[in-house]
Amino acid sequence: MLTLIFANGILETLPDILPDLLERTDRIIAADGGANHCARLGIVPTMLIGDLDSVEADILQKFQTQGVDIHRHPPEKDETDLELALDLALDGEATTVWLFGALGGRWDMSLANILLGAQEKYRTLHITLPGPDCLMHILHPGKTFTVHKSQGRKVSLLPLKNDVHGLTLKGFQYPLRDATLRFGSTRGVSNVLSGPVGTVHFQKGLLLCVCLANE
C-alpha cells in the first residue's frame, strides 16, 4: 500500500514521478503545514494530522468542507507532526511511504526526519525522502533494492545504525560482495552506477541510500 506524506518543510522541486505516484497512491496524509503544499499543488489529502498551527486558516476551512479526515493534536506533545503522520501511515498498513517536504531548510529538522524514518517501529516500511537534488531511501536488511540510473548515476550508502554486514553491490563502478560497511565510514560515499541499474543487498544493519541528481 502506497502512502504519500506532505510535511511542512521546503518543497522547491518535485520528482518527475509525482503524477504517477498520485495516480497509484492509496492515501495522502498532510502533516500540519504540509496541507499548505497540498493546496498549492491542487491535492486534497485523505487525512490531515498535527496541532494545525502551521496550516493557513482558509486552507484548513477548505479541507474541512471537502471532508478531509482531520486529526488535531495539542501543541505540547512528544512527537513531531511528521512522526504522527508516519504512525498514521503505519496504522493504515502502508508498505511504501514517500515523504515530501521533509528535507531542506533547517539542518536539525532534516536530520531528525531522516533518523525518524530509521526507527525500528517503521522497519516494515520502505521510506523515500525526495530532496531538491536527491532521492533518499531508507533500506532494511534482507531485501534487494534496485537503483535506476534515472534517479541519479552517483549513489552514496551510509550506515544509519551500527555496522552494515553482508553488503553486496552489483552494477556499480565499485562493486562489493558480502562486505562490511562500518558505521561512520566513508567507504560507501560517491559510488557510481556502471549501467542502467544497480542492486543493493545486505544481511544486517540499516542503510541510507542517497541517489544524487544527474550532474
C-alpha positions as CSV (number, residue, x, y, z in Angstrom):
1,M,0.0,0.0,0.0
2,L,1.4,3.3,-1.1
3,T,1.1,6.4,1.1
4,L,2.2,9.9,0.3
5,I,3.0,12.3,3.2
6,F,3.5,16.0,2.8
7,A,5.5,17.7,5.6
8,N,5.9,21.4,6.4
9,G,9.4,21.7,5.2
10,I,10.8,23.3,2.0
11,L,9.2,21.9,-1.2
12,E,11.1,23.7,-4.0
13,T,11.3,20.9,-6.5
14,L,9.2,17.8,-7.1
15,P,10.3,14.5,-8.7
16,D,9.0,13.7,-12.2
17,I,7.4,10.6,-10.8
18,L,4.9,12.6,-8.6
19,P,2.0,12.4,-11.1
20,D,2.4,8.6,-11.3
21,L,2.5,8.4,-7.5
22,L,-0.6,10.5,-7.2
23,E,-2.4,8.1,-9.5
24,R,-1.3,5.0,-7.6
25,T,-1.4,6.2,-4.1
26,D,-3.9,4.7,-1.6
27,R,-3.7,7.6,0.9
28,I,-2.3,11.1,1.1
29,I,-1.5,12.5,4.6
30,A,-0.8,16.1,5.3
31,A,1.4,16.7,8.4
32,D,0.2,20.1,9.7
33,G,1.7,22.8,7.4
34,G,2.1,20.1,4.7
35,A,-1.5,20.9,4.0
36,N,-0.4,24.2,2.5
37,H,1.8,22.4,0.0
38,C,-1.1,20.1,-0.9
39,A,-3.4,23.1,-1.5
40,R,-0.9,24.8,-3.8
41,L,-0.5,21.6,-5.8
42,G,-4.2,21.1,-6.1
43,I,-4.1,18.0,-4.0
44,V,-6.9,17.1,-1.5
45,P,-5.3,14.9,1.2
46,T,-7.1,12.0,2.7
47,M,-6.0,13.0,6.2
48,L,-4.6,16.0,8.0
49,I,-2.8,15.5,11.3
50,G,-0.9,17.7,13.8
51,D,-1.5,20.6,16.1
52,L,-2.5,22.6,13.0
53,D,-0.7,25.7,14.0
54,S,1.0,26.0,10.6
55,V,-2.0,25.4,8.3
56,E,-3.3,28.6,6.7
57,A,-6.8,29.3,8.0
58,D,-8.5,29.4,4.7
59,I,-6.9,26.1,3.6
60,L,-7.9,24.4,6.9
61,Q,-11.5,25.6,6.3
62,K,-11.5,24.4,2.7
63,F,-10.2,20.9,3.6
64,Q,-12.8,20.7,6.4
65,T,-15.5,21.5,3.8
66,Q,-14.1,18.9,1.4
67,G,-14.4,16.2,4.1
68,V,-10.7,15.6,4.8
69,D,-10.3,13.4,7.9
70,I,-8.7,15.8,10.4
71,H,-6.7,14.6,13.5
72,R,-6.0,17.5,15.8
73,H,-3.3,17.1,18.5
74,P,-2.3,19.5,21.3
75,P,0.7,21.8,20.6
76,E,2.6,20.3,23.6
77,K,3.4,16.7,22.6
78,D,6.4,14.4,22.4
79,E,6.2,13.7,18.7
80,T,6.6,16.0,15.7
81,D,3.7,16.2,13.3
82,L,5.6,14.1,10.8
83,E,6.0,11.3,13.3
84,L,2.3,11.4,13.9
85,A,1.7,11.2,10.2
86,L,4.1,8.2,9.8
87,D,2.4,6.5,12.7
88,L,-0.9,7.0,10.9
89,A,0.5,5.5,7.7
90,L,1.8,2.5,9.7
91,D,-1.6,2.0,11.4
92,G,-3.1,2.1,7.9
93,E,-1.0,-0.8,6.8
94,A,1.2,1.2,4.4
95,T,4.2,-0.6,2.9
96,T,5.7,2.2,0.9
97,V,5.9,5.8,2.0
98,W,7.1,8.9,0.2
99,L,7.9,11.9,2.5
100,F,7.7,15.2,0.7
101,G,8.9,18.4,2.3
102,A,11.0,16.5,4.8
103,L,14.4,17.7,3.6
104,G,15.9,21.2,3.1
105,G,15.9,24.3,5.3
106,R,16.8,23.6,8.9
107,W,19.5,21.0,9.3
108,D,18.1,19.8,12.6
109,M,14.7,19.1,11.1
110,S,16.2,17.4,8.0
111,L,18.4,15.2,10.2
112,A,15.6,14.5,12.6
113,N,13.3,13.4,9.7
114,I,15.9,11.0,8.3
115,L,16.5,9.5,11.7
116,L,12.8,9.4,12.3
117,G,12.3,7.1,9.4
118,A,15.1,4.9,10.7
119,Q,13.2,4.0,13.8
120,E,12.7,0.3,14.4
121,K,8.9,0.7,14.5
122,Y,9.0,1.6,10.8
123,R,11.0,-1.5,9.7
124,T,8.1,-2.7,7.6
125,L,8.0,0.5,5.6
126,H,10.1,1.4,2.5
127,I,10.5,5.2,3.1
128,T,11.7,7.6,0.4
129,L,12.5,11.2,1.0
130,P,12.8,13.4,-2.1
131,G,15.1,16.4,-1.7
132,P,16.0,19.3,-4.0
133,D,18.9,17.4,-5.6
134,C,18.5,13.8,-4.5
135,L,16.3,10.9,-3.5
136,M,17.0,9.2,-0.2
137,H,15.8,5.7,0.6
138,I,15.9,4.0,4.0
139,L,16.8,0.4,3.4
140,H,16.3,-2.6,5.6
141,P,18.2,-5.9,5.5
142,G,17.2,-9.0,3.6
143,K,15.7,-7.2,0.6
144,T,17.2,-6.4,-2.7
145,F,16.9,-2.7,-3.7
146,T,17.3,-1.6,-7.3
147,V,18.7,1.8,-8.2
148,H,17.8,3.1,-11.6
149,K,20.0,5.5,-13.5
150,S,17.1,7.8,-13.9
151,Q,17.3,8.5,-10.1
152,G,20.9,9.6,-10.4
153,R,24.1,8.0,-11.5
154,K,26.0,8.8,-8.3
155,V,24.9,6.9,-5.2
156,S,26.1,7.1,-1.6
157,L,25.4,4.4,1.0
158,L,25.6,5.4,4.7
159,P,25.0,3.1,7.7
160,L,22.3,4.6,9.9
161,K,22.7,2.4,12.9
162,N,25.7,0.3,13.8
163,D,27.7,-1.6,11.1
164,V,26.1,-3.0,7.9
165,H,27.0,-6.6,7.2
166,G,26.8,-8.8,4.1
167,L,26.6,-5.9,1.7
168,T,26.6,-6.8,-1.9
169,L,26.6,-4.2,-4.7
170,K,26.1,-5.1,-8.4
171,G,26.0,-2.8,-11.3
172,F,28.3,-0.2,-9.7
173,Q,31.7,1.0,-10.6
174,Y,32.9,-0.1,-7.2
175,P,31.1,-3.4,-6.5
176,L,31.1,-5.2,-3.2
177,R,30.4,-8.8,-2.2
178,D,29.4,-9.8,1.3
179,A,31.3,-6.8,2.7
180,T,31.0,-4.9,6.0
181,L,30.4,-1.2,6.0
182,R,31.3,0.3,9.3
183,F,29.2,2.9,11.0
184,G,30.7,6.3,10.3
185,S,32.8,5.0,7.4
186,T,33.1,7.0,4.2
187,R,33.6,3.8,2.1
188,G,30.1,4.0,0.7
189,V,30.2,7.6,-0.4
190,S,30.0,8.6,-4.1
191,N,29.8,5.2,-5.8
192,V,28.7,5.3,-9.4
193,L,26.3,3.2,-11.5
194,S,28.2,1.4,-14.3
195,G,25.0,0.6,-16.2
196,P,21.3,1.5,-16.2
197,V,20.6,-0.2,-12.9
198,G,22.4,-1.3,-9.8
199,T,21.3,-3.5,-6.9
200,V,21.9,-3.3,-3.2
201,H,21.5,-6.2,-0.8
202,F,22.7,-6.7,2.8
203,Q,22.1,-9.1,5.6
204,K,22.2,-6.9,8.8
205,G,22.1,-3.2,9.7
206,L,20.3,-0.2,8.3
207,L,21.3,1.9,5.2
208,L,20.6,5.3,3.9
209,C,20.8,5.2,0.1
210,V,21.3,8.7,-1.4
211,C,20.7,8.9,-5.1
212,L,22.1,12.2,-6.3
213,A,20.5,14.0,-9.3
214,N,22.4,13.5,-12.5
215,E,25.1,16.2,-13.0
